[in-house]
Amino acid sequence: MKQWLPSFSFLYRKRPRTNRRAISLSPPAILAGGFLGLIVFGTLLLKLPIATVDDISWLESLFTATSAVTVTGLVVVDTGATFSGFGLTVIALLIQAGGLGFMTFAVLAAISLGGQVGLRQQMLAKEAMQQTSLASIKKTAIAVVTLALLAEAVAVVIMTLYWLQDKGFATALAESTFYAISAFNSAGFVLTPNGLVDYQAERTVTLLISVLFVIGGLGFSVINNIYEQRRWYKFSVYTKAILIATLLINAAAMAIIWLLESNNPATLGSLPWYDQAVNAWFQATTPRSAGFNTVDTGAMTEASAVFTLLLMFIGGGSMSTAGGIKLGTFIILILGTYAFLRRREAVTLFDRTIPQNLVMKALAVTVVYLGLIFVGIFALMILNSLPFIDIAFEVLSASATVGLSRGITADITSTSQLILIFLMFAGRLGPLTLGYFVATPKKRHVRYPDTDIQVG
């Protein structure tokens, strides 16, 4: 009889689940999407009527938002005269979010809500923060925000007190907050059309701003290591290398800029020696991280401009607000070259061996970065009838997210500005991250025989 009974098993039988494809994106792809989302959101906000004094085009809004999120500082409009208080607030928030990195805020948000950061999220945060240990992500995220807010708060208090008599409390506080955020995040955004040239004789302002972007350019892992260990012999190898290299490069750059510009009346020549020293220091340190200028960059000698290209190319420390190939990459390149010339089998630093994969990573970053620069210069030379040094300066400034310019940003073609937008975006992500995003590496399980190729 059972075979004649109707079967109602379909009422309780588990239905097969729909085979949904899980969206699997690499950390670089998610990072790119996060920064792109910030740029789009910022563009829409800056295009609102309440954000500007006079209407701006969509391209001008996009360029400004991209420059803010990538903490570059290149501008196509006068920031202080074009944007309202609301617009300037939006720019400052975009700078803060872009400078500290949206992943820092994402990790802190998960922590504050009491949630656990999963393995995939940890890998994403590790990629964003350039950390070698997953266990250090939470500590680093908290240290990043704490350091940023503390440094900016101290700077706001000092500059507000300094400007209090001349500008009044409300204006002094607003401008101090904007400059503190822009300086610590190495953004280079200013409220005057000629940069910080008006403040070149105000040593309190110039020195304070330079201290902010130098700290931001060291890298949060370095600052955190210094805070935790507080003894030179306890510092990590990376921290020691970054501190020594920063000191040597800044000192040498200051001496070279001072020597090249001391007789140039359009820059340092008309200043007394002590103001020359302060402004030479400023112009020597700003190319490696920030886009501020206390002298007319376009009036600098071509020799100084070429030397500035090198400083922009090097950049600051990893996991910092600075751009460029990063100082750690530059150190590995120098040490690798030295090891080869000395016929040494390994690259060493402070009696420690640098792994071969890090040397290859440094080479990859440099090659990709040089490729971006070449394509950018080549394209802008085709689209604009401008001197090579001006084009090269603009492209390298955008790629290194520095923001210094020889005064051609607003004059180049719209297509050229779109190219600069891409270069700023690529420079903020990092050349290696961009390379991973374009072509995700796959491990090969096949080993081929060695061969010889002539080099040099």
N, C-alpha and C positions, 0 to 999 in steps of 0.2 A: 504493500500500500504506500510505502514511503515515496516510491518513485513517482506516484501520481499527485503527491501533495505539491502545491505551488511553493516555489522557493522565494522567500523574502530576504534572502541573504544580502540583496543589494541595498537593503535599508541600513544594515550595520557594517557592511564590508567597507574597509578603508579605501577611499578613492586614491588612485595613484597621484602623487604630487606632480604638479606641472614642472617640467624640467626647465627651470629658469637659469639662465646663464648669469653667474655672479659677475658683477662688474669688478674687474681686477685692474687696478691702476697702480703703476709704480710710484714710489714716493716723489720722485722728481715731477711726475705728471700732476700729482695732487698739489705739490708746492706751486707749480706753474698755474694751475687752476685757481688756487687761493689768491695769489698775487693778481691774476687777471681779474678775478671777481672784485678785489679791492679797487683796481683801476677803473673798471666799469662803473662801480657804485660811486666812486669819487667823481668821475666824469659827469654823471647824471646830477649829482649834488651841485657841482660847480657851474653847471649850465642853468640852474634855477635863477630866476630874476633877482631873488634876495641875496644871491651869492656875489653879485658883481655890481659895480657902480654903473658901468656901461656894458651893453651886450657884447659877448664874445662868441666866436664861432665854435662849432663842435670840435674842430681840430685843435683850437687853442685850449679848450677845456680838457680834451683828451691828453694833450701834451703836458699840461700842468699837472693833471692827476697822475700821469705816469711818472713824471719827474719827482713828484712828492712821494709816491709809494715806493719807488726805487731809490729814494733818498739821493737823488742826483743833484738837482738845483739848477739845471738849465731851464730857461724861461723864454717864452715868446711874447709875453706881455709884462708890463711893470706890475709886479705883485702887489706892492703897497697901494698904488693908485687905482688899480683895476678891481680889486676884490674888496667886498664889504667886510664888516666884522664877522659875519656868518661865514663868508667864503674863506677868510683867513683861519677861522676856527677849523673848518673842514680840512684845509691844507695841513694845519698843525696835527690834526688827528691822523690824517693819512701818513704823514711823516713818522709819527710815533708808531703806528701799526706796521708800516713798512720797515722801519728801522729795527725794531725789536723782533719782528717776524711774527706772522700770524700763528705759527705753530706754538710759540711761547705762550700766547694767550689761550690757545686751544688746550694745551696741557694744563695750564693753571685753572682754566674753567672746569676741566674734568676733575681736578684735585679739589677745587672749592665746592663742587657739588657732591663730593664724597665718593665719586666713582673711581674705579680702578682703570688705569691706562693699560689697554690690551697690548699684546705683542706686536700686532700690526701697527697700532698707533705709536708704540715705542720706536719701531723701526722708522716710521715716518718722522717722528720727532728727532731721532738720531741723525737722519739725513739733513733735516732743516738746521739743527744746532751744531752739526759737524762734530759730534761727540763720538768717542771710541768705546764708551761703556754705556750700556742701557741703564745701569743703576744710577748714573749721574744725571739723568735727564731731569728728574723732578727737582733736584737740588739746583741744577743750572737754571732751569726755568724761573724758579723763585728768585735766584740771585740776579738774573738779568733784569727783571722788573724792579726789584728793590734798588739795585744800583742805579738804574736809569732814573727812577723817581727821586731818589736821594740827591744825585748829582744835579738834576734839573732844578730841584727845589732850592738847593744852596745857591745855584747860579741866579735864580729868579730873585732871591732875597738880596744878593749883592748888587745886581744890576738895577733893581727897583730903588734901592737906597741911593745908588749913584746917580740915577736919572730923576730922582724925586723932585728936586728943586726946579729943574729945567722943564720937565714935561708934566708934572702933576702926578698924583698917585695912580689914577685910573689908567692913563696912557702909559706911564712907566711900568706898571704891573703887566699890562697887556703886551707891550713890546718885549719886555723881559721874558715873559713866558714863551712867546713865539721864538725869540732868538735862542733861548735855552734848549727848547725842543729841537730846533733846527740844527744847533751846534752839536749837541750830544749825539744826535743821530746822523751827523755828518751830511746833512741835507744841503746846506749852502743857500737856502732861501733867505732873502733879505727883504726889507720893507722900503728900501731906497733904490733908485734906478742905477746908481753907480756902485753897488755893493757896499762894502764897509770903508770906502775911501774917505768918507766924511768923518770916520772915527779913527783914522790912522794916527792921530796925535793923542788919542784917549787910550792910554796904555792899560788902564783897568779893564776896559771893554775888550780890547784886542787880545790881551793875555788870557783873560778869563775864557773867551770863546775858543782860543787855541787850546787851552788846557782841556776843555770839554771834548773837542773833537779828537784830540790825541788820545784821551782815555777811551773814548768810544772806538777809536781805531785800533787799540791794542787787542781787543777781543775779550769777550766776557769770561771765557775760560781762564785767560791769563789773570784778569782782575780777581776772579774767584780763587785761583790758586795762591795769589799773593795774600789775599785776605785770610785764607785758611792756614797757610804755613808761616808767613811773616818772618821767615829766615831764608837768606839766600841759598844756603846749602840744602834746604828742604824743598826749594822750588823744583818743579819738573824741568826736564831738559828743554821742552818746548817753551816754557815760560822764560827760562834763562836766555834762550836763543832769540826770542822775540824782543826782550828788553835790551839786550846788547845790540842787536841789529837796528832797533828803533833809535837808540842813542847815537850810534855811529852814523846812520843815514841822515838823521835830522841835523846833527852837528856839521857833517860834511856839506849837506844841502844848504844850510844857512850860510856857511862860509862862501860857497860858490855863488849863490844868489847875491849876497852882499858885494862880492867882488865884481860880478858882472853888471850890477845895477847902481853901484855907488856913484858913478859919474853920469848917470842918465837922469837929466832934470825932470823928465816926465814921470819918473817913478820914485827912486830914493835920493837922487842927487840934490834935491832942494831941501832935504830934511837934515836936522842936526844928527850927530853921530849916534846918540842914544835912541832916537826914533828910527834911524836907519837900522839899528840892531834889532829892535822890536819887530819892525815890518819885514826885515829879512828873515827873521825867525818865522813869522806868520806865513810868508810866501813860500818858505821852505817846507813847512809842515802841512799846509792845506792841500797840496796836490795829491798826497797819499791817502786822503780820506775825505776831506770836505771840499766845498766849492766856494768858500768865501774868498774875498780878495780885498786887501787894504791898499793896493795900488792898481792902476789901470793895466789890466792884463794885456790888452791890445797894444799898449805902449812899451811893453818889455822888449828887450833886445831879442833877436831871433835865437841867439845862443841860449838865453834864459828860457825861451819857449821850448827849444829842443830838449834842454835839461829837464824841464817840467814834464815833458812827455814821458821821460824815463821814470820819474817819480810817480806819475799817474799809473803807468804800466805796472809798477811794483805793488802799489796799494798797501793795505794795512793787514792786520792779523786775521786769522780765520775766526769765524763766528763773531765778526765785528760789524759795525755799521759802514765800514770802508769797502771799497771795491778793488779792482785790479786783479792780478793773478794771485794775490795774497803774499804776504811777507814770508810765510813758511815755505811756499812754493819757490820763491826766489832764493831762499837759503839753501834748499835742497839742490836747486840748479847749480848754484855756485860750488857747493860741496861736491856734487857729482862731477863737475868739470875739474875741480882740483884733484879729486881722487883718480880720475882718468889720466891727467897729466903726470901724476906721481906714480902711475902704474900700480895703483892699489886695487885690490879685488873688491873691497867693500867701501861704502860711503859711511863715514862715522862722524859723530858729533858728541863732544863731551864724553868720550870713551864709551859711546853707545853706537851700535850699528843701526843705520836706517834701512828698513826692509826694502827689498827690490821693488815691491808693488807700489810703495810710496814714491820711489824715484820715477817709476813709469807713470804714476798718476800726475806728478809734477810736470813731466814732459807732455802728457796729454792735455793738461790744463793750458799750458803755454802755447801749444800748437793750435788748439781750438781758438784760444783767445787771439792769437796772431791772425788766424783765418778770418775771424769776425772783423778785426780792425782793417785788414786788407780789403775785404769786400765792401766795408763801409766807406773807406777812403776812395776806392775805385768808383763806387756808385755816385758819391757826392761830387767827385771831380767831373764826371760826365754831366751831371745835372746843374752844376753851378760854375760860373766863370770867376773863381776866387783863387787867391794864392794857395799853394800847396800847404804851407805851414798852418794857415788858418783852418783849412779843411781837416788836416791831420789832427790838429789840436782839438777841434770840435768832435771828431769821431772818437778819439781816444778818451776824451772827457766823458762822452756818453757811455762808451763801453765800460769804462772804469767807474761809472756812477760818481764822478767827481763834481761836475757842474761848472768848472771854470770855462770861460769862453773868451775869444778875442773879438767878440761883438758881432758875430754873424748869425746867431741863432734865429733871430726874427726875420732876417733878410733872405735866407735860403728858400728854395722852392718848397711847396707843400709836400711833394713826394719826398724830398730830402728830410723834412721834419718827421714824416712817417717812418723813414729809415732810422732816424735818431731814436724814435719811440721804441722800435724793435731792439736797437742796440742797448738802450737803457734797461729794457725788460730782460734781455739776455744777460747783461752784465750783472743785474741784481740776482738772478737765479744762479749765476756762476757758470762759466764755460763748460765745466765737467758735467754739471747737472743738466745743462742744455744738451750736451752730447748724449747722456744717458736717456734723456727724454726722446731724442730723435731716433736713436738706435740703441735699444736695450741690449747690453752685452750678454752673450751666452757662452757658457763654458764649453770648451772643446775637450773631448775625451780621447782624441787622437794625437799622438806625438809624432812629429815629422823629423826626418834626419836634419842635422845641422848643415848650414851652408855658409859660405863667406861672401860678403858684399863689400866692395871697396867704399870707404867713408873718408872724406876729407882729401 
